């Protein structure tokens, strides 16, 4: 559960930490950081980074030539026997 971010002064941070613990402060900061990624200029960097990461994962996961690389080639075996 992400806690909504509010501007918290140092006294309120102590009270907030007393009620929810330090993890409540960390969750609040993470929520603010994550929501800032989807606004303005940060969005211009977030979308391409996510796009490249997803494309790289698909490329690694669904390599169309992977099965062909596993099949031993007749020519590679022939080359090894002729030139060794």
Secondary structure, 3 states (H helix, E strand, C coil): CCCCCCCCCHHHHHHHHHHHCHHHHHHHHHHHHHHHCCCHHHHHHHHHHHHHHHHHHHHHHCCCCHHHHHCCCHHHHHHHHHHC
